[in-house]
Amino acid sequence: MSACELKTIFMPVLTLLKRHALRGTVILISVFITLSLASYHLLQAQSDYNSFIKRLDYLFYDWRYNLLLDDERFPRANETIIIVDIDEKSLAEEGRWPWPRDKIALLVENLAAAGAVVIGFDILMTEPQINPTRSLQQQARLKGRPDLAEQLEGFILATEYDAILAKSFSRTDIVLSFLFQDDATIKVGQLPEPIYQLTADQPARLIAIRANGFTANVPILQQAATSAGFIVPSIDGDGVLRSAPMVQLYQQQLYPSLSLAMGMAYMVIEQTDINIRPFSTDYDMISKFNFVDQQIYTDFKARVLVPYLGPRGQFPYVSASDIVHNSFDPEPFDNALVLVGTSSVGLADLRSTPVGTQYPGVEVHANLLNGLLQGTFPVEIVESNTITALILLLLGLIFTYYSSRLGPFQLTLATIALLIGLVSFNLYFWFEQNISLPLASSFLLALALGTLHLLEGFLSERKAKRHVTSVFGQYVPSAHISHMLAEPARYGFAGETRQMTVLFSDIRFFTTISENLTATQVKDLLNRYFTPITEAIFNHQGTIDKYVGDMVMAFWGAPLDDAQHPLHALESAIEMLTILDRLNPQLLALGYPEIRVGIGINTGPMDVGDMGSSFRRAYTVLGDSVNLGSRLENLTKFYGIDILVGPETQKQCSTWTFRFIDKIQVRGKNDSVDVYEPLAPIDQLPSHWPAELALFDRAYQAYLAQEWDRATILFTELLFQSTQAALYGVYLQRIESLRDQLLPPDWDGTFLHTI
């Protein structure tokens, strides 16, 4: 066979291989990623190894947990759970910790007298308290005072504070706490009775958190108590407390956590049934335990996910010093379960949790106890990792197979749909079944494969992104550009009508200011002003429309959707005023005059798009709502206020307090509108405003009723009371001009502005 014939045969094959080399490489990488993630779930996910994927799952768990946190998901127990807090106030009033045992005894007795049925201590009492009378007696003997030593004998029992505290335990059920230790040489105090005795061969096979030593309470206290539970939390690799062991293994016996011990004491249960089943051929695991008539499922180390009710403070807190001094309301404590612990920073029992940092450890126990009483724990299925590995294999193969048959746009949609589907599937099991499933691996797989197979369309996408950058880069925030570059097809330039918010800001008396400055100084002044003002607009997701002299126009709601565009525009305006307060001293130091601005904001339907001629175009907004925003800015000078907003803006900023300013009709419009001045967020409103607003409402109602004398008196009173009196002066002047006019019967107070 000749060389020419060989070339004829193999050339098409080589051409085909060359043409599909990238595709083959992508397929090989896809298979590798799929197998790697599946292997991870089969080999490592059951361990506590803090991998990158596990950290991502931690983050998703926290986000998912807080997404729809309400009382229906994790209801509160019918039983009252109260936290007695050794807080900063208690330490200031009673002295530093630890407190004398007689003071703790007084706390226990007062709680028992109030009706508390179970008192759990999230604190340890590991050392006996020295009897001060015995110490004095010993000193008396050493100094040769046997008579004094004999006299002190009668006071010894009265100062045996450990015995006093132990006696106080008889008033109610007391559950103490203890710590398990890894060091076998540490054996302090006395352990409680276990709740489950393992058979001889079970401990060696059982997967559980094992302890070698312990730090417990002094025997006299433990013997007087009903029971005790360990308080060691289960901290994840990122330092967050998401789960807690219900039992731990020590010397062939299982011991309960503090919350489980308190629940058992409350339900009068001495032991509980624990389900131990095979985990593999060599190991067993605790899969669940019975609590009353409920089955509580655990992970492979007998841990449960903590059913947090919400951020810190979901349970009533009462200061321990109030209990000691009996200065508390006893009614809530009747038939209550009480946890004694600390929120004090100095006592170092604050944890990082999915629902907040600096979370008191005692409230973690309260959440666990509430979960036990309600039987509402999130479930983490042990076999979920095997299931996830199979799903990953199936997902990877299907995605790799069909990706070659989809175009870039279709592949993008498929990837997005898959990601949404994975998240939705995960959220369904969480919210509907209360089951926590891993998500990071499947999410990363879909994202990685989608990205990998989209590389072929990279060049065309780059072209589209350059176009977006060239059109929008000068007048939208960089964060907007990043969003738009991710999906450039979403952001077209054709005109459309949207519900949006527009802002106009103008420097007052700028003509006068500029007349006293050189051209260079005017430029410098405007640059110093526009730079931070523009930053304020960008900080709140606004888009710059244009600068005209000393005026800046901005809008919200395009090109990116913004459901809170009225609020963001208002917040931007407030920040602009704050910036001016900082900027003006700097301007004065440079020899420039102070700057004051008027700002108009309006919300409504607007036409937005890339508009202009073939020579010059701009992305801008048009419409009556835009015109009204401009008019409002002009009217700020008339009313002597800084910010004036339209009715729709006021309506949609429900977290703010507004002052009604006037009912106006602007030039070119037949309809009147109500205009408002923003004062402050509702929860930050200064104390003088409610009375002033009420008085203004009375004055305005008198104005509407054409009760000119009464309106004059009320507006005059406002004029002298308020530090912002310009508005009331406007109304007084208007009333004088209206006194002699014959107003129509349907007059509604509308004032016609001709500017």
Secondary structure, 3 states (H helix, E strand, C coil): CCHHHHHHHHHHHHHHHHHCHHHHHHHHHHHHHHHHHHHHHHHCCCCCCCCHHHHHHHHHHHHHHHHCCCCCCCCCCCCCEEEEECCHHHHHHHCCCCCCHHHHHHHHHHHHHHCCCEEEECCCCCCCCCCHHHHHHHHHHHCCCHHHHHHHHHHCHHHCHHHHHHHHHHHCEEEEEEEEECCCCCEECECCCCCEECCCCHHHHEECCECCEEECECHHHHHHCCEEEECCCEECCCCEEEEEECEEEECCEEEEEHHHHHHHHHCCCCCCCEEEEECCCCCEEEEEEEECCEEEECCCCCEEECCCCCCCCCCCEEEHHHHHCCCCCCHHHCCCEEEEECCCHHHCCEEEECCEEEEEHHHHHHHHHHHHHHCCCCECCCCHHHHHHHHHHHHHHHHHHHHCCCCHHHHHHHHHHHHHHHHHHHHHHHHHHCECCCCHHHHHHHHHHHHHHCHHHHHHHHHHHHHHHHHHCCCCCHHHHHHHHHCHHHCCCCCEEEEEEEEEEEECCHHHHHHCCCHHHHHHHHHHHHHHHHHHHHHCCCEEEEEECCEEEEEECCCCCCCCHHHHHHHHHHHHHHHHHHHHHHHHHCCCCCCCEEEEEEEEEEEEEEEECCCCEEEEEECHHHHHHHHHHHHHHHHCCCEEECHHHHHHCCCEEEEEEEEEECCCCCCCEEEEEEEEEHHHCCCCHHHHHHHHHHHHHHHHCCCHHHHHHHHHHHHHHCCCCHHHHHHHHHHHHHCCCCCCCCCCCCEECCC
